[in-house]
């Protein structure tokens, strides 16, 4: 059963997500769903063969990133924009 979810995102992120989705013949909703499916999976339950190609693209992305790296990325990004 599908259900509506409203998200608030930066306009630039939304536009890039739309472009990314369009290039892959999918929708932003499907990208978000695939992302959420991966990040909420328990490692022992993950069966990669059952994932769509879009979902497989996200597997391992968060495992390679930690909160400190992301915080540093944001600080650098917004420091560059303010100068």
SULFENQUI-V412331 format. One line per field, one symbol per residue. phi: phi as a letter, one per 40 degrees, with the letter a starting at -180 (. if undefined). burial: I if it has 16 or more other ideal C-beta (glycine too) atoms within 10 Angstrom, else O. Layout:
phi = ???
burial = ???
This chain:
phi = .cacbbbbbddccccccccdcccbfbbcdcccccccccccccdcccbdccccdccdcccgccccbbdcccccdcccccccccc
burial = OOOOOOOOOOOOOOOOOOOOIOOOOIOIOOIOIIIOIIOOOOOOOOOOOOIOOIIOOIIOOOOOOOOOOOOOOOOOOOOOOOO
